[in-house]
């Protein structure tokens, strides 16, 4: 049975088409992803902050303990591959098939997200780093062995592709936790870019949606076709120089610029953390447009031409109101990313808020694993806001302009910024 009918197999493990990869490339990519996870855990261990920082990290809905994240990566692969006799059914697998036992007797109690809330994960008696590393290695070995025996078709490879995409997503979360804890990772931050003029795109008809072949997260299944009126959009995300003007104009002290829920969010932060500005920002240079923002434990001067980051949807919306602009809709962002690259549309340094609330597209297909995971889109329909693009911490194979992410509007711990449109 052919693997795909109309999709070319990816050329390497570092391209977005890995969601359609066959056994050989999947095997290499799974090893690469696991090596990356282990490397990040080693950075926590070297910084001697893995355990002592548990009491200091901000308790936010999107932040999980690093040891829990590491164990959950291995658990999901084992749960849906090694322990799942129906794994060859792929997306057609039952949501709760009869399962084999785990190699770790406490695996479900520790890492099944349906059995614990995120705040509770911080007080769990999780395995040691050494034991977590052993579980990661043992489950990978089993996954690779089963992959080698798997048929070469989309259904049979579905859960292996899920395991890869999930690990890449979760390892990026480990980078975000490292930022929250001040773990000194060696990652290059986005460079400043020369400001470009805004882009005007003509009216057209556009379809949102990723290709139907291969693996897709829930939020990317289905498609949505709409008529798009002519619009004007920024060529690049809002820079620090642009955002500093908003701060200098008392943007954080003017309730008329904020939605009521956003203003309440801001007041709560002021009381809890004493800050009136973006997360991790220590100093703001009004004249230069530069800011001093802590990155991985080190105060770092961010140039005025670098993209502003660690911004919530509320802050992005307030800036747009102040500037007489608006956030782009999801379809406007998608259209610009796919048709205006040669005209200067740049993305990929920071995730970007759009004005769209997360909802399923027509033709949405619930995933068998979605009902039990708080990171699945179906848990956040109608609540989360859509994020588009990728960040400097995203693995290359997930830098696909077609993919959508999401977060609650108060989320500001991630590497997230925004761009604007003319009203």
C-alpha positions in Angstrom: 0.0 0.0 0.0 1.5 3.3 -1.0 2.4 5.7 1.9 0.9 8.8 0.2 -1.0 9.3 -3.0 0.0 12.9 -3.7 2.6 14.0 -1.2 6.4 13.8 -1.8 8.3 12.2 1.0 10.4 14.7 3.1 14.0 15.2 2.1 15.3 15.3 5.6 14.3 15.2 9.3 14.4 19.0 9.5 11.6 19.9 7.1 7.9 20.5 7.9 6.8 17.6 5.7 8.0 15.2 8.4 4.3 14.8 9.3 4.2 12.6 6.2 7.5 10.8 6.9 7.9 7.0 6.4 9.6 4.6 8.7 13.3 5.4 7.9 13.1 9.1 8.4 10.7 8.7 11.4 13.3 6.5 13.1 16.0 9.1 12.6 13.7 12.0 13.7 12.5 10.2 16.8 16.2 9.6 17.9 16.9 13.3 17.1 14.0 14.5 19.2 14.9 12.3 22.1 18.5 13.5 22.0 17.3 17.1 22.1 15.0 16.3 25.1 17.9 14.7 27.0 20.2 17.6 26.1 17.7 20.1 27.6 17.3 18.0 30.7 21.1 18.0 31.0 21.0 21.8 30.9 18.7 21.9 33.9 20.9 19.4 35.7 24.0 21.4 35.0 22.4 24.6 36.2 21.4 22.8 39.5 18.0 24.3 39.3 15.8 21.3 38.4 14.5 20.7 41.9 15.1 23.9 43.9 13.3 26.0 41.3 10.0 24.2 41.7 9.0 26.7 44.4 9.9 29.7 42.3 8.5 29.1 38.8 5.3 31.1 38.0 2.3 28.9 38.4 0.6 29.6 35.1 -1.8 27.4 33.1 0.8 26.7 30.4 3.7 25.9 32.7 4.5 22.4 33.7 7.4 21.1 35.9 10.3 20.0 33.7 10.5 16.5 35.2 6.8 16.0 34.5 7.2 17.2 30.9 10.1 14.9 30.3 8.2 11.9 31.7 5.1 12.8 29.8 7.0 12.8 26.5 8.0 9.2 27.1 4.6 8.2 28.6 2.6 9.3 25.6 4.7 7.4 23.1 4.5 4.2 25.3 0.8 4.7 26.0 -0.2 5.0 22.4 2.4 2.7 20.8 3.9 0.0 22.9 0.9 -0.4 25.2 -1.7 0.0 22.5 -2.7 -3.2 20.6 -4.8 -1.0 18.2 -1.9 1.2 17.2 -2.1 0.2 13.5 -5.6 1.7 13.3 -4.1 5.2 13.7 -6.7 7.9 13.9 -9.4 5.2 13.7 -8.2 3.7 17.0 -10.6 3.6 19.9 -10.1 6.4 22.5 -9.8 3.9 25.3 -8.5 0.6 23.9 -7.5 -2.2 26.3 -3.9 -1.5 27.1 -0.8 -3.5 28.1 1.0 -2.6 31.3 3.8 0.1 31.4 7.4 -0.8 32.1 6.9 1.8 34.9 4.2 0.8 37.4 3.4 4.4 38.3 3.5 5.8 34.8 -0.2 6.5 34.5 -0.4 8.0 38.0 2.5 10.4 37.2 2.1 11.3 33.6 -1.5 10.7 32.4 -2.7 14.4 32.1 -6.3 13.2 32.7 -5.4 12.2 36.2 -3.7 15.4 37.4 -4.2 19.1 37.2 -1.2 21.3 36.3 -0.9 22.9 39.7 -0.9 19.4 41.3 2.0 18.3 39.1 4.3 20.7 41.1 3.7 18.8 44.3 4.0 15.2 42.9 6.7 12.9 44.0 8.1 12.4 40.5 11.0 10.1 39.6 14.5 11.4 39.9 16.2 12.8 36.9 18.3 9.6 36.5 15.1 7.5 36.5 13.4 9.8 34.1 16.3 9.6 31.7 16.2 5.8 31.9 12.4 5.8 31.1 13.0 8.1 28.1 15.7 5.8 26.8 13.8 2.5 27.4 10.6 3.7 25.8 12.5 5.1 22.8 14.1 1.7 22.2 10.7 0.0 22.2 9.2 2.6 20.0 11.9 2.2 17.4 11.7 -1.6 17.5 7.9 -1.5 16.9 8.3 1.1 14.2 10.8 -1.1 12.3 8.0 -3.8 12.2 5.2 -1.4 11.3 3.5 -1.4 7.9 4.4 1.6 5.7 1.0 3.3 5.6 -0.5 6.4 7.1 -2.7 4.6 9.6 0.0 2.4 10.9 2.5 5.3 11.2 0.0 7.8 12.8 1.0 7.3 16.4 4.7 7.4 15.6 4.2 10.7 13.9 2.2 11.9 16.8 5.0 10.9 19.2 7.5 12.9 17.1 5.4 16.1 16.8 4.4 15.8 20.5 8.0 15.6 21.6 9.0 18.5 19.5 6.2 20.6 21.0 7.0 19.5 24.5 10.7 20.1 24.2 9.9 23.7 23.2 7.9 23.9 26.4 11.0 22.8 28.3 12.8 25.8 26.7 10.0 28.0 28.0 10.3 26.6 31.5 14.1 27.1 31.3 13.3 30.8 30.5 11.0 31.0 33.5 13.5 29.4 35.8 16.6 31.2 34.6 18.3 28.1 33.3 21.2 29.3 31.1 20.4 27.7 27.7 22.6 28.6 24.8 20.0 29.7 22.2 20.5 32.5 19.7 17.8 35.2 20.1 16.1 36.8 17.1 18.2 39.4 15.4 17.0 42.9 14.7 15.6 43.6 11.2 15.4 46.7 9.1 11.8 48.0 9.3 9.8 47.5 6.2 6.7 49.2 4.8 3.3 47.6 5.5 1.9 45.3 2.8 -1.4 45.7 1.1 -3.0 42.5 -0.1 -5.9 42.4 -2.6 -9.3 40.8 -1.9 -9.4 37.1 -2.7 -10.9 33.8 -1.7 -8.7 31.7 0.7 -8.8 28.3 2.3 -7.3 27.7 5.7 -6.1 24.2 6.5 -3.1 21.8 6.5 -2.8 18.9 4.0 -5.1 16.0 4.8 -2.3 13.4 4.4 -0.1 12.3 7.3 -0.4 13.4 10.9 -2.2 16.6 12.0 -3.0 17.9 15.5 -6.7 18.4 16.2 -6.6 22.2 15.5 -5.2 21.6 12.0 -7.8 19.1 10.8 -10.6 20.2 8.5 -10.5 23.4 6.4 -12.2 26.8 6.2 -12.8 28.7 3.0 -13.7 32.4 3.2 -13.8 35.5 1.1 -11.0 37.9 2.3 -11.5 41.7 1.6 -8.4 43.8 0.8 -6.3 44.5 3.8 -3.0 46.1 5.0 -0.7 44.1 7.3 2.7 44.7 8.9 5.6 43.0 7.1 7.1 41.9 10.4 6.1 41.6 14.0 5.9 44.7 16.2 9.4 45.6 17.4 10.5 46.7 20.8 10.9 50.3 19.6 7.3 50.3 18.6 6.1 48.7 21.8 8.2 51.0 24.0 6.3 54.0 22.6 3.1 52.5 24.0 4.8 52.0 27.4 6.1 55.6 27.3 2.6 56.9 26.5 1.3 55.3 29.8 -0.2 52.4 27.9 -0.2 50.3 31.0 -2.1 53.0 33.0 -4.9 53.8 30.6 -7.9 51.5 31.1 -9.6 52.8 28.0 -7.0 51.0 25.9 -7.8 47.6 27.4 -10.7 45.2 27.3 -12.3 44.8 30.7 -10.9 41.3 31.1 -7.5 42.4 30.0 -7.5 45.3 32.4 -8.5 42.9 35.3 -5.6 40.6 34.2 -3.2 43.6 34.3 -4.3 44.7 37.8 -3.9 41.2 39.1 -0.4 41.1 37.8 0.4 44.4 39.3 -0.7 43.2 42.7 0.9 39.8 42.5 4.2 40.6 40.8 4.4 44.4 41.0 5.1 44.8 37.3 3.6 47.2 34.7 5.1 45.9 31.6 6.0 42.8 29.6 7.2 39.7 31.4 10.9 39.4 32.1 11.6 43.1 31.2 13.8 44.9 33.8 14.5 48.2 32.1 13.1 50.2 29.2 15.1 52.7 27.2 12.5 55.2 26.0 15.0 57.2 23.8 16.6 54.2 22.1 13.6 51.9 22.0 15.7 49.1 23.5 14.8 47.1 26.6 16.7 45.0 29.1 14.9 41.6 29.2 16.1 38.6 31.1 16.7 35.6 28.9 17.7 32.3 30.4 18.8 33.9 33.6 20.9 36.6 32.0 19.9 40.3 31.6 20.0 40.9 27.8 19.8 44.1 25.9 17.1 43.7 23.2 17.6 46.2 20.4 14.7 48.3 19.3 14.6 46.5 16.0 14.1 43.1 17.6 10.6 41.6 17.8 8.9 42.3 21.1 8.2 39.1 23.0 6.6 37.6 26.1 3.5 39.5 25.4 -0.1 38.4 26.2 -3.0 38.7 23.8 -4.3 41.4 26.1 -1.1 43.5 25.7 -1.2 43.0 21.9 -4.8 44.1 21.7 -4.2 47.1 23.9 -1.2 48.2 21.8 -3.3 47.9 18.6 -6.0 50.1 20.2 -3.4 52.7 21.2 -1.8 52.6 17.7 -5.2 52.8 15.8 -4.5 49.4 14.4 -6.0 45.9 15.0 -4.7 42.3 15.2 -4.9 40.4 12.0 -7.5 37.7 11.6 -6.2 34.2 11.3 -7.0 34.0 7.6 -5.3 37.3 6.9 -2.1 36.1 8.6 -2.2 32.8 6.7 -2.8 34.5 3.4 0.0 36.9 3.9 2.4 34.2 5.0 1.8 32.1 1.9 1.6 34.8 -0.7 3.6 37.8 0.4 7.0 36.3 1.4 8.7 37.7 -1.7 7.3 41.1 -0.8 8.9 41.0 2.6 6.4 39.2 4.9 8.7 37.7 7.6 7.7 35.2 10.3 9.4 32.6 12.5 11.2 34.5 15.2 8.3 34.7 17.6 4.8 33.1 17.7 2.2 35.7 16.8 -1.2 36.4 18.3 -4.0 36.9 15.9 -7.5 38.3 16.6 -9.2 34.9 16.2 -10.6 32.8 19.0 -9.8 29.0 18.6 -12.7 27.1 17.0 -12.6 23.9 15.0 -12.8 24.2 11.2 -15.5 22.4 9.1 -14.4 18.8 8.7 -12.7 18.7 12.1 -11.8 15.2 13.2 -11.4 14.5 17.0 -8.2 12.7 17.8 -8.4 9.5 19.8 -6.0 11.0 22.3 -7.7 14.4 22.5 -10.3 13.6 25.2 -7.7 13.0 27.9 -5.1 15.7 27.2 -5.2 19.3 28.4 -2.9 20.3 25.6 -5.4 19.1 22.9 -7.3 21.7 21.1 -10.7 20.2 21.9 -10.1 21.2 25.6 -9.9 24.9 24.7 -12.4 25.6 21.9 -14.0 29.0 22.4 -11.5 30.0 25.2 -8.0 30.2 23.7 -6.8 32.6 21.1 -5.0 31.4 18.0 -1.2 31.7 17.6 0.4 31.5 14.2 4.0 31.0 13.1 6.9 29.7 15.2 9.6 31.0 17.4 13.4 30.8 17.6 13.0 27.8 20.0 10.8 25.8 17.5 12.3 22.7 15.9 12.8 23.2 12.2 10.3 20.5 11.2 7.5 22.3 13.0 8.2 25.7 11.3 5.3 25.4 9.0 3.1 28.4 8.1 0.1 26.2 7.8 0.1 25.1 11.5 -1.9 26.8 14.2 -1.1 27.0 17.9 -3.2 28.4 20.7 -3.1 29.8 24.2 -5.3 31.5 26.7 -5.2 35.4 26.3 -3.2 35.9 29.5 -0.4 33.6 28.4 2.9 35.6 28.3 5.6 33.1 29.3 6.1 31.9 25.8 8.2 33.5 23.0 5.2 35.3 21.6 4.7 38.7 19.9 2.3 40.0 17.3 1.8 42.2 14.2 -1.0 44.5 13.3 -3.3 45.4 10.5 -4.9 48.7 9.4 -8.4 49.0 10.9 
